[in-house]
Amino acid sequence: MTLKSVVALLAMIAALSPLEIHAAGDPGAGKQKAQLCAACHGPDGNSVNTAWPNLAGQGAEYLRKQLLDYRAQKRVNDQMSPMAANLSDDDIADLAAYFASQKVKIGAADPARVEKGQRLYRAGNAGRGLPACMACHGPTGAGNPAAGYPAVHGQHADYAGAQLKAFKSEQRASDDNAVMRSIASKMTNADIKAVASYMQGLH
């Protein structure tokens, strides 16, 4: 993908997804409230179970949206939907601020999948209309917190792969303007495994 194409893609997404401004949460209060989250996501947001996401270092705006979506049943999960059901707006803001302030632990990519994963992440596949992941998630996978685009570096490959498959099947359909569903629909299972593995070791 050329630089001109990347800029055009970002401009299109920005036009479709105007950012709402929300009051910042209190990380200190969030740390106390996060005790209930620790069993699955770890006390600092680094999960030891690869099926559950790392939250450490994730953008606060992205985390806020996901918790709101769980609370509103726009995104449904057997564990998270009940957990989010009774969270207030302040609870959500505080939790998002706390986890955003933590540092994610970067994993390692599968050496056999690095070449393919890197190529797709950084260049996409123009022939299939597949944009580069880094157009929104950044060259180091840090995302774009201000725009609400999530960090993907250090995310467990098992979790990231499962989410890409959920977008592809439209089981997960809470993405703004169906951006991720559109992208994932163009990915093969081999693409998903390669990109998910690459992101796990990206930094």
N, C-alpha and C positions, 0 to 999 in steps of 0.2 A: 504494500500500500504506500503510495507516495505521500509526501508531506502535505501536498495540496488536498489530497483525498481525506487525510486525517482531519485537517482543519475544517473541511466542508462537513464531515460527519459530526464533529463536535458542535459546529454551529447549528446544524439541524436539530440535534438532540437538545441543545440549550434552548432553542426556540420552542420546542415541544414541551419542555419540562421547566417552567418557571419555578425558581426556588422560593419557597416560603421561608420567612425569617421567624425563628422561634427563640424564646428566652432560653439562655444557657442554664443547664442544670448545675447542681452542687456535687462535685466529685466526692467530697467528704461524706455527705449524706448518702450518696450512691453506694459508697463502700459498705456502709452499715446495711443498706437494703439488699446488697448483692450477696449477703450470706446465704440466702435461699437459692441463689443461682450457682453457688460454688460446687454443689454436688455433681452437676453435669459440666459446667464450664470452667471449673477451677476457681480458686480464690482470687486469682489475678486475671481471669479471663482466658487462660490457656488450658484448654480441655485435654485430658489424658485419653479420652475416648475419641477415636478418629471419626466416628459417626456423628459427633456433636461438634459444632463450630467453635473455633477460637474467636473470642470477642475482643481480646486485648488489642488495642491500637486501632480498632475499627472506628470509622467516622461516626461522630455523635448523631449527626442528622440521619445517617443510614440506620443506625440502631434504633433511633426514635421512631422512624417510619415502620420498621419491622415490628416493633412492639405494639404500635398503634394498629397495624394491620392484623396482628394476632388478636388483639382485644376486640376489634371490629369484625372478626371472622373473615376478613378478606384474604388472609393467609391462615391455613388451618394445619395444626399439628397436634397430635394426641397429648404431647407433653407441654408444649408451649402455649397452646390456646387457653387451657385452664389457668396456667401460671399468670398470663397477662390479663385475664378477665377482670381481676379486681385491682389492677394497677391504676393509680390516678395519673393525670398528666404530669404532675410534679414528680411522682415516682419514676415515670418513664424518662423524664428529662435528667433526673439525678443518676439513674442507672446508666444511661447513655453516656453521660459526662464521665462517670467513673471508669467504665470500660475503655472509653476513648483515651483516657489518660495513662493506661497501662501499656506495656511493651510486649508485642507478640514475639513468640519464640519461633524462629524460622526453622523449618524442617529440611529434608533433603529430597531432591527429585530422583526418580528412577533413571539411572544413566541411559537405559535403553529407550527412554521416551523423551530425553532432553531435546534432541535435534528437531523432532517433529513438533514438540510442544513450544519450543522457542520460536520456530518459524511461524506457527499459527498465532502465537501471542503477539509477536512483533510485526508481522506482515499480513496476517489473515490469508485468505485465498480468494483473489479477485475473480477467478473463473467461476467460483460458486457464490459470489456475492457475499463472502464472509469477511467482515471487517477485522482489523487487528484489535485484539483485546486491549492493548495499551492505549488505544485512542481514548478510552474512558477511564481505564484503571491505572494508567501511567506506566512509564518504562520500568519502574521498580516495583510495581504492583501496589503502591501506596494509595491508589484511588484518588478521588477528588472530593474531599470531605465537604467543601463548601457547596458543591453541586449535589451531594448526596450519593455519589458513585462510590461503591464500597472498595475498601482495601482488599486485595486478594493474596498478597504475599504472606507466606507462612500458613495459609489456610490448609487444613487437612485435605489431602487429595480425595479421600473417601467422601467427605462431606461435599466438597466442591463438585465432584463428579456427580453425586446424587442430585445436587441442585440443578446442574446443567441438564440432566436427564428429566428432571421435573419440569423445567422450563420447556424443554423440547416436546414433552407429552402434554403440556399445558395443565399439568396437575398443580403447578405453581403458576398463578396468573395474576399476581399482585404488582408486577413490574409496571412502572409508568409507561404508557404508550406502547406496551407490548414489545419494548426494545429487546429485552433478553429472550423472550419467546421467539422473536423473529430471527435472532442470531443463532440460538440453539437449534432451531429447526433445520439449519443448514449444516449442522455438525454431525459427523458420523460418531458411533460409539468409540472408535479408535481416536478420533479427534478429541473427544471429551476426556478420555483417559490420559492422553498426552498433555493436554493443556492443564488439567487438574494437577497432574504430577509436577509439571514445570512450575506452576504457581506455588506449590508447597515449598519449593526450594528457592523461590525468587526473593531477591532483596537488593 
